[in-house]
Amino acid sequence: MKKIKIILEMIKFEHTVFALPFAFLGAVLGSLMVEGTWPSIMEWVWITLAMVGARSAAMTMNRVIDARIDKRNPRTAGRAIPAGLISMTQSILFTAASLLVLLIAAFQLNMLSVYLLPAAVFFLTFYSYTKRFTWLCHVFLGVTIAIAPLGGWVGATGTLRPEALLLFLAVAFWIAGFDVIYATQDKEHDDEEGIYSIPSRFGVPKALMTARLFHCISFLALLTLHFLSPLSWVYLAGVLIAGLVMTYEHSIVKPNDLSRVGVAFFPMNGVISFVMLFFTIGDMLL
Protein backbone atom coordinates (compact mmCIF):
# COMPACT_ATOMS: atom_id res chain seq x y z
CA MET A 1 0.00 0.00 0.00
CA LYS A 2 2.91 2.32 0.73
CA LYS A 3 4.32 1.73 -2.75
CA ILE A 4 0.92 2.32 -4.35
CA LYS A 5 0.61 5.57 -2.43
CA ILE A 6 4.03 6.63 -3.77
CA ILE A 7 3.00 5.74 -7.33
CA LEU A 8 -0.28 7.69 -7.03
CA GLU A 9 1.68 10.70 -5.82
CA MET A 10 4.22 10.21 -8.62
CA ILE A 11 1.56 10.26 -11.34
CA LYS A 12 -0.37 13.13 -9.68
CA PHE A 13 -3.53 11.03 -9.48
CA GLU A 14 -5.51 14.08 -8.39
CA HIS A 15 -4.89 15.61 -11.83
CA THR A 16 -7.40 13.10 -13.20
CA VAL A 17 -9.78 15.96 -12.41
CA PHE A 18 -8.67 17.63 -15.69
CA ALA A 19 -10.02 14.97 -18.02
CA LEU A 20 -12.58 12.91 -16.06
CA PRO A 21 -15.30 15.60 -16.14
CA PHE A 22 -14.86 15.82 -19.92
CA ALA A 23 -15.19 12.03 -20.19
CA PHE A 24 -18.48 12.33 -18.29
CA LEU A 25 -19.47 15.28 -20.49
CA GLY A 26 -18.90 13.18 -23.62
CA ALA A 27 -20.93 10.32 -22.13
CA VAL A 28 -23.86 12.54 -21.12
CA LEU A 29 -23.97 14.54 -24.33
CA GLY A 30 -23.61 11.44 -26.51
CA SER A 31 -26.29 9.48 -24.66
CA LEU A 32 -28.83 12.27 -24.81
CA MET A 33 -28.16 13.18 -28.45
CA VAL A 34 -27.91 9.63 -29.81
CA GLU A 35 -30.20 7.64 -27.54
CA GLY A 36 -32.35 10.31 -25.89
CA THR A 37 -31.53 9.04 -22.42
CA TRP A 38 -28.89 9.30 -19.67
CA PRO A 39 -25.99 6.86 -19.35
CA SER A 40 -26.81 3.87 -17.17
CA ILE A 41 -25.21 3.46 -13.76
CA MET A 42 -22.91 0.71 -15.07
CA GLU A 43 -21.86 2.88 -18.01
CA TRP A 44 -20.85 5.57 -15.50
CA VAL A 45 -18.87 2.98 -13.54
CA TRP A 46 -17.05 1.46 -16.52
CA ILE A 47 -16.31 4.83 -18.15
CA THR A 48 -14.82 6.02 -14.85
CA LEU A 49 -12.67 2.90 -14.52
CA ALA A 50 -11.56 3.14 -18.17
CA MET A 51 -10.56 6.77 -17.68
CA VAL A 52 -8.69 6.11 -14.43
CA GLY A 53 -6.94 3.08 -15.93
CA ALA A 54 -5.94 4.96 -19.08
CA ARG A 55 -4.56 7.99 -17.28
CA SER A 56 -2.77 5.94 -14.62
CA ALA A 57 -1.10 3.81 -17.29
CA ALA A 58 -0.14 6.85 -19.38
CA MET A 59 1.35 8.82 -16.51
CA THR A 60 3.27 5.85 -15.10
CA MET A 61 4.70 5.03 -18.53
CA ASN A 62 5.63 8.70 -18.88
CA ARG A 63 7.57 8.60 -15.61
CA VAL A 64 9.33 5.38 -16.66
CA ILE A 65 10.21 6.70 -20.12
CA ASP A 66 11.37 10.07 -18.78
CA ALA A 67 13.22 8.77 -15.69
CA ARG A 68 16.68 9.74 -16.98
CA ILE A 69 15.50 13.16 -18.17
CA ASP A 70 13.74 13.79 -14.84
CA LYS A 71 16.89 12.90 -12.91
CA ARG A 72 18.85 15.65 -14.67
CA ASN A 73 16.16 18.31 -14.14
CA PRO A 74 16.29 20.01 -10.71
CA ARG A 75 12.50 20.52 -10.78
CA THR A 76 11.78 16.80 -11.34
CA ALA A 77 14.79 15.07 -9.74
CA GLY A 78 12.74 14.42 -6.60
CA ARG A 79 10.14 12.32 -8.44
CA ALA A 80 9.75 8.77 -7.18
CA ILE A 81 11.78 6.88 -9.80
CA PRO A 82 14.82 9.23 -9.99
CA ALA A 83 14.80 9.49 -6.19
CA GLY A 84 14.77 5.70 -5.82
CA LEU A 85 11.44 5.60 -3.96
CA ILE A 86 9.94 3.21 -6.48
CA SER A 87 11.59 0.80 -8.91
CA MET A 88 11.14 0.51 -12.66
CA THR A 89 9.75 -3.00 -12.21
CA GLN A 90 7.10 -1.85 -9.74
CA SER A 91 6.14 1.03 -12.05
CA ILE A 92 5.83 -1.30 -15.05
CA LEU A 93 3.68 -3.74 -13.04
CA PHE A 94 1.38 -0.85 -12.03
CA THR A 95 1.18 0.19 -15.70
CA ALA A 96 0.20 -3.35 -16.71
CA ALA A 97 -2.49 -3.45 -14.02
CA SER A 98 -3.86 -0.08 -15.16
CA LEU A 99 -4.01 -1.25 -18.79
CA LEU A 100 -5.82 -4.38 -17.68
CA VAL A 101 -8.46 -2.23 -15.95
CA LEU A 102 -8.81 -0.21 -19.19
CA LEU A 103 -9.17 -3.38 -21.27
CA ILE A 104 -11.81 -4.90 -18.98
CA ALA A 105 -13.77 -1.64 -18.92
CA ALA A 106 -13.73 -1.38 -22.73
CA PHE A 107 -15.13 -4.90 -23.10
CA GLN A 108 -17.87 -4.09 -20.59
CA LEU A 109 -18.95 -1.03 -22.60
CA ASN A 110 -19.20 -1.94 -26.30
CA MET A 111 -17.17 -3.37 -29.17
CA LEU A 112 -16.39 0.02 -30.75
CA SER A 113 -14.59 0.88 -27.52
CA VAL A 114 -12.58 -2.32 -27.89
CA TYR A 115 -11.78 -1.69 -31.58
CA LEU A 116 -10.52 1.82 -30.82
CA LEU A 117 -8.49 0.69 -27.81
CA PRO A 118 -5.21 -0.01 -29.72
CA ALA A 119 -5.20 3.57 -31.08
CA ALA A 120 -5.79 4.93 -27.58
CA VAL A 121 -2.98 2.83 -26.08
CA PHE A 122 -0.65 3.93 -28.88
CA PHE A 123 -1.15 7.61 -28.02
CA LEU A 124 -0.95 6.89 -24.28
CA THR A 125 2.56 5.56 -24.90
CA PHE A 126 3.76 7.57 -27.90
CA TYR A 127 3.21 11.07 -26.51
CA SER A 128 5.95 10.56 -23.92
CA TYR A 129 8.52 10.21 -26.70
CA THR A 130 7.48 13.26 -28.72
CA LYS A 131 9.52 15.74 -26.66
CA ARG A 132 12.58 13.99 -28.08
CA PHE A 133 11.91 15.00 -31.68
CA THR A 134 9.17 17.67 -32.06
CA TRP A 135 8.13 20.89 -30.36
CA LEU A 136 4.53 19.88 -31.16
CA CYS A 137 4.75 17.50 -28.16
CA HIS A 138 2.18 19.68 -26.37
CA VAL A 139 -0.37 18.99 -29.10
CA PHE A 140 0.31 15.26 -28.89
CA LEU A 141 -0.35 15.44 -25.14
CA GLY A 142 -3.58 17.33 -25.84
CA VAL A 143 -4.70 14.72 -28.36
CA THR A 144 -3.92 11.96 -25.87
CA ILE A 145 -5.95 13.48 -23.04
CA ALA A 146 -8.75 14.48 -25.45
CA ILE A 147 -9.35 10.78 -25.96
CA ALA A 148 -11.25 11.06 -22.64
CA PRO A 149 -14.38 12.84 -23.98
CA LEU A 150 -14.21 10.81 -27.16
CA GLY A 151 -13.99 7.66 -25.08
CA GLY A 152 -16.89 8.78 -22.91
CA TRP A 153 -19.05 9.36 -25.98
CA VAL A 154 -18.09 6.03 -27.59
CA GLY A 155 -18.39 4.16 -24.29
CA ALA A 156 -21.93 5.38 -23.71
CA THR A 157 -23.24 5.19 -27.28
CA GLY A 158 -21.04 2.90 -29.37
CA THR A 159 -21.01 5.61 -32.05
CA LEU A 160 -18.94 8.58 -33.27
CA ARG A 161 -20.48 11.85 -34.47
CA PRO A 162 -19.16 15.31 -35.46
CA GLU A 163 -20.20 16.73 -32.10
CA ALA A 164 -17.90 14.24 -30.36
CA LEU A 165 -15.02 15.31 -32.60
CA LEU A 166 -15.66 18.96 -31.72
CA LEU A 167 -15.44 18.10 -28.05
CA PHE A 168 -12.23 16.20 -28.80
CA LEU A 169 -10.78 19.25 -30.58
CA ALA A 170 -11.75 21.58 -27.73
CA VAL A 171 -10.08 19.45 -25.06
CA ALA A 172 -6.99 18.76 -27.19
CA PHE A 173 -6.17 22.45 -27.62
CA TRP A 174 -7.20 23.32 -24.06
CA ILE A 175 -4.70 20.78 -22.71
CA ALA A 176 -2.03 21.76 -25.25
CA GLY A 177 -2.38 25.41 -24.25
CA PHE A 178 -1.86 24.96 -20.55
CA ASP A 179 0.92 22.41 -21.16
CA VAL A 180 2.79 25.10 -23.11
CA ILE A 181 2.35 27.44 -20.13
CA TYR A 182 3.63 24.73 -17.78
CA ALA A 183 6.64 24.04 -20.03
CA THR A 184 7.88 27.64 -19.74
CA GLN A 185 9.33 26.65 -16.34
CA ASP A 186 11.74 24.22 -18.01
CA LYS A 187 12.95 26.31 -20.94
CA GLU A 188 16.55 26.61 -19.75
CA HIS A 189 16.80 22.94 -18.86
CA ASP A 190 15.20 21.92 -22.17
CA ASP A 191 17.73 24.08 -24.04
CA GLU A 192 20.61 22.39 -22.24
CA GLU A 193 19.29 18.84 -22.67
CA GLY A 194 18.03 19.21 -26.25
CA ILE A 195 14.42 18.61 -25.21
CA TYR A 196 11.87 19.82 -27.76
CA SER A 197 9.15 22.21 -26.63
CA ILE A 198 7.48 25.37 -27.86
CA PRO A 199 9.16 27.54 -25.16
CA SER A 200 12.54 26.04 -26.05
CA ARG A 201 12.01 26.49 -29.80
CA PHE A 202 10.42 29.95 -29.86
CA GLY A 203 11.12 31.49 -26.45
CA VAL A 204 8.80 32.20 -23.55
CA PRO A 205 6.96 35.29 -24.96
CA LYS A 206 6.02 33.51 -28.21
CA ALA A 207 5.18 30.35 -26.28
CA LEU A 208 2.66 32.24 -24.17
CA MET A 209 1.18 33.74 -27.34
CA THR A 210 0.89 30.23 -28.80
CA ALA A 211 -0.87 29.06 -25.63
CA ARG A 212 -3.39 31.89 -26.07
CA LEU A 213 -3.96 30.80 -29.68
CA PHE A 214 -4.53 27.19 -28.59
CA HIS A 215 -7.04 28.32 -25.97
CA CYS A 216 -8.85 30.49 -28.53
CA ILE A 217 -9.23 27.40 -30.74
CA SER A 218 -10.53 25.44 -27.75
CA PHE A 219 -13.03 28.18 -26.88
CA LEU A 220 -14.28 28.40 -30.47
CA ALA A 221 -14.73 24.62 -30.65
CA LEU A 222 -16.83 24.66 -27.46
CA LEU A 223 -18.80 27.59 -28.85
CA THR A 224 -19.42 25.81 -32.17
CA LEU A 225 -20.70 22.77 -30.30
CA HIS A 226 -23.47 24.99 -28.93
CA PHE A 227 -24.74 25.72 -32.44
CA LEU A 228 -24.47 22.13 -33.73
CA SER A 229 -26.31 20.53 -30.83
CA PRO A 230 -29.55 21.04 -28.89
CA LEU A 231 -27.61 22.68 -26.06
CA SER A 232 -29.14 25.94 -24.85
CA TRP A 233 -28.05 29.16 -23.15
CA VAL A 234 -27.10 27.27 -19.98
CA TYR A 235 -24.29 25.44 -21.77
CA LEU A 236 -23.34 28.69 -23.49
CA ALA A 237 -23.02 30.39 -20.10
CA GLY A 238 -20.62 27.62 -19.06
CA VAL A 239 -18.53 28.19 -22.19
CA LEU A 240 -18.33 31.92 -21.46
CA ILE A 241 -17.24 31.26 -17.87
CA ALA A 242 -14.59 28.80 -19.12
CA GLY A 243 -13.39 31.49 -21.53
CA LEU A 244 -13.11 34.01 -18.71
CA VAL A 245 -11.13 31.54 -16.58
CA MET A 246 -8.74 30.93 -19.49
CA THR A 247 -8.35 34.69 -19.91
CA TYR A 248 -7.54 35.06 -16.22
CA GLU A 249 -5.08 32.16 -16.47
CA HIS A 250 -3.14 34.03 -19.14
CA SER A 251 -3.30 37.32 -17.26
CA ILE A 252 -1.36 35.97 -14.27
CA VAL A 253 1.53 34.46 -16.25
CA LYS A 254 3.97 36.95 -17.77
CA PRO A 255 7.13 36.33 -19.83
CA ASN A 256 9.16 38.04 -17.09
CA ASP A 257 7.21 36.52 -14.17
CA LEU A 258 6.46 32.77 -14.18
CA SER A 259 5.95 32.57 -10.42
CA ARG A 260 2.22 31.84 -10.79
CA VAL A 261 2.45 29.09 -13.38
CA GLY A 262 1.40 26.58 -10.71
CA VAL A 263 -1.80 28.51 -10.03
CA ALA A 264 -2.56 28.76 -13.75
CA PHE A 265 -1.84 25.06 -14.25
CA PHE A 266 -3.88 23.17 -11.65
CA PRO A 267 -6.61 25.22 -9.91
CA MET A 268 -7.69 27.18 -12.98
CA ASN A 269 -7.91 24.18 -15.28
CA GLY A 270 -9.66 22.09 -12.67
CA VAL A 271 -12.27 24.84 -12.48
CA ILE A 272 -12.74 24.81 -16.28
CA SER A 273 -13.40 21.07 -16.48
CA PHE A 274 -15.95 21.12 -13.66
CA VAL A 275 -17.66 24.26 -14.99
CA MET A 276 -18.18 22.65 -18.39
CA LEU A 277 -19.55 19.43 -16.86
CA PHE A 278 -21.81 21.28 -14.40
CA PHE A 279 -23.33 23.61 -16.98
CA THR A 280 -23.76 20.88 -19.60
CA ILE A 281 -25.60 18.61 -17.15
CA GLY A 282 -27.61 21.62 -15.96
CA ASP A 283 -28.56 22.31 -19.57
CA MET A 284 -29.74 18.75 -20.04
CA LEU A 285 -31.86 18.86 -16.86
CA LEU A 286 -33.76 21.98 -17.91
N, C-alpha and C positions, 0 to 999 in steps of 0.2 A: 504493500500500500504506500510505503514511503517513496518507493521508486516511481510509482504511478503518479503520486503527487508532484514529484520533481518533473516528470514528463509533461504533465498538464500545465505546470508553470512555464516550462521551456517553450511549449507551443502556444502560450498565451491563450488558453482555452476560453477565457472570458471574451476574447475578440470574436468568437462565434457570433456574437451579437450583431456584427456588421452584416453578415449574409443570411442568417437564419430568418429574420423578419421578411427578407425579400423572397426566400424560399416559400414561406407561408403566403406571402402576397401572390406569388405565381400560382400556388395551389388554389387559393380562394378565387382569384380572378378567372383562372381557367375553368374551375368547376362551375361557376355561375354563368360564364359565357357559353361554355360548350354543353353542359348538362343541365343548367338551370337549377342547380342545387349546391349545397355546401359540401366540402370534403367530409368523408365519414371519419369517425373517431380513429379507426385503424389506419386510414390514409394519413391523418395527422401524425400518428405514432411512427409509421414507417418512413415518412418524409423527414421527420425530425432525426431519426436514427441514421438515415442515409446521409443527411447533411452533416451530422456530427462525425460520422465515420469518414466521410470524404475530407472534411477539413482537418481532422486529426491526422489522417494519413498524409495529406499534403504537407502540413506544417512539420511533421516529424521527418518526412523525407527531406524537406528543405533544410532542416537542421543537420541531418546526416550529410547531405551533399555539400553544404556550406561550412562544415566543421573547421576545415583548415583556414578558410577565409575569415570566419568568425574569430578564430584564435589570434589572428594578426591585427584585428580591429579593436582598439581600446574600448569602444562602446559595446561590443558583443563578446569580448573575451571571457566575460563572466557567465556566459550561457552554459547550460548543464554539460554538454558534451566537451567543449574546450576546457572547461573547469574540472573535468573528470568526475562529475557528480553522477553521470549516467554513461553506460557504455554504448558503443555502436550496436552491439548485438541486442541489447535490451531495447534500443530505439527501433531497430529493424523488426523485432518481434512485435512491438506495439503497433508499428505500421501495418504489419500483416494482419493483426487482429482488427485494426480499424477498417482495412479493406474488406475483410470478411464480413464485418457488420454492414458495410455498404452493399456488398454483393447480395447478402440475405435480404436486405431491405428492398433492393431493386426487384428481386424475384417475387417479393410479397406484393409489390405494387402492380406492375404490368410488364408485358414483354417488350414494349418500346423502351421502357427504362433499362431493361437488360441489354437490348441491342445497342443502345447509345452508351452503355457503360464503358466499353473499351476506349472510346473517344474521350470520355471524362477522365479516366485514369491516366491516359496519355498526357493531357494538359496538367493534371495534378502533379505529375512527375516532371514534365518537360520545362515548365516555367522556371523551375529552380536553376536550370542551366543557362537560361537566356541572358543573364547578366554577364556571361562569359564571352558573348559574341555580338550583342545588339543593345543599343540604348532604348529600344522599344520594349525592353523587359517589363516596364510598368504596364504596358498594354496587355502583354501576355498574362501578367498577374490579374489584371482586370477581367480578361476573358475567362480565366480559370475560376475566379470567384463568381462571375456572372452565370456560371453553370447552375448556381443555386436556384435562382428564380425559374430558369428554364427547366431544371430538374423538378421543381415543385409543380410546375404546370404539367409536365409530362407524367409525373408520378400520380397526379390526381385525375388526369383525363385520358392519358394514353394517346394524346394528339399533339401536334405542333401547329401554331397559327401565327400570323404576322404580329399580333398583339404580344405574343410571348417573346418574339424576336426583338420587339421594341423595348420590352422590359430588360431583356438581355443586354441590349446596347446601352441602356441607361445605366445599369449597374456596372458594366465593364468600364465605361469612361468615368464614372464616379469613383470607383476603386483606383483606376489608373491615376486620376488627378491627385487624390490624397497620398498615393504612394510616391508620386513625384515630390510632393511637399516633404514627406518623411525622408526621402533620399537626400535632400539638401544637407542633412546633418553629416552625411558621409562623403561629401564631395572630395575633400582633401585625401581621405583614405582611398577612395576609389581611384583618384588620379595616380596615387603611388602604386597601387596594386594592379592597375590596368583593368579595373572593373567597369563595365559599361553601364551608364545611366544617363538620363537626360541632364541632370545637374553637372555631371562630369563632362559630358560632351558639349553642352552649350553654356554652362555657367549658371549660377543660382538665379540671377534676375530673369533670364530667358526661361529657365525651368519653371519659375513661379508663374510666368505668363502662359506657359504651356499647360500648367495645371489648371489655370483659369479657363483656357480653351476647352480642355477635357470636361470640366464641370459645366460649361455652357452647353456642350453637346449632350451631356447627361440630362440637364434640365430640359432641353428641347425635346429629347426623346420621351421623357415623362409627360411633358405637355402634349405632345402629339398623341400619346396613348389616350389622353382624355377625349380627343376628337374622333378616335377610331374605335371607341368602345362605348358602352352605355353608362360609363361613369359620369357623375354629375358634378355640381359645384363643390361638393364636400371633398372629393378627391382633388379637385383643382386647388382648393384651399391648402391641402396638404402639400401639393407640389410647390406652391408659392412659399410656404413656410420652409420647405427644404431648400428652396433657392435662396432665401434670406439667410439660412444657417450657413450655406456654402459661401455666401458673400462675406459673412462675418468671419468665417474660417480664413478666408484670404486676407481680410483686413488686419488680422493679428500676427501674420507672418510677413516679415519684411526681408529684403535681400541682405540688409545690414543688421538684422536682429532676428535670429532663429530660435530665441529662447522659449517661444511659446508653440513650437512645433508639436510638442507632446499634447498640448491642449487641443490644437487643431486636429490632431490625428485621431485620438480615441473618443473623448466626450462628444465632440461635435458630430462625428460620423455615426456614433451610436444613436444620437438624437435623430439624425436624418432617417435611419433605417426604421426606427420605431414610429416616427411621425408618418412615414409613408404607409406602413402597415395599419396603424390606428385609423388614419383618415380613409383608407381604402375600405377597410371593414366597416367603418361608420357609414360610408357611402352605400355599401351593399345592404346595410340594415334599414336604411331609410326608404 
